[in-house]
Amino acid sequence: MAGNTMYLSGFSGFVPPLGYITDDIQTQTHFALRNILDCLQAAGMGWGNLVSINAYLGNLDQIHQVMEVYRRYFPKDPPALTIMQQSPDNPDNRPLIQFSGIAVRSSTE
């Protein structure tokens, strides 16, 4: 946190209680977004506070699968989204997706 701004980075689909990352891009996306929500809630915020999110994909061919999950979390008024390729020359990209983002707590919260 820096004042009313929270900077989020390195959120993957890692499942802490189970200690693993699945090989399914949609499941990784779901768990990564859930991990972000847990962090937001710990700071007294929610999805409405998230103003931008960056998705780093190991394979841009999976963008449609990622967007299916993303749209479930943000059916309307989604935060700004940027999608980038991570380490395209690394065939063993794990996790398959990672997120960073920015959330802002309004002065009225």
Stockholm file with secondary structure:
# STOCKHOLM 1.0

chainA/1-109         MAGNTMYLSGFSGFVPPLGYITDDIQTQTHFALRNILDCLQAAGMGWGNLVSINAYLGNLDQIHQVMEVYRRYFPKDPPALTIMQQSPDNPDNRPLIQFSGIAVRSSTE
#=GR chainA/1-109 SS CBTTEEEEEEEESCBTTTTBCCSCHHHHHHHHHHHHHHHHHHTTCCGGGEEEEEEEESCGGGHHHHHHHHHHHCSSSCCEEEEEECCTTCTTCSSSEEEEEEEECCTTC
#=GC SS_cons         CBTTEEEEEEEESCBTTTTBCCSCHHHHHHHHHHHHHHHHHHTTCCGGGEEEEEEEESCGGGHHHHHHHHHHHCSSSCCEEEEEECCTTCTTCSSSEEEEEEEECCTTC
//
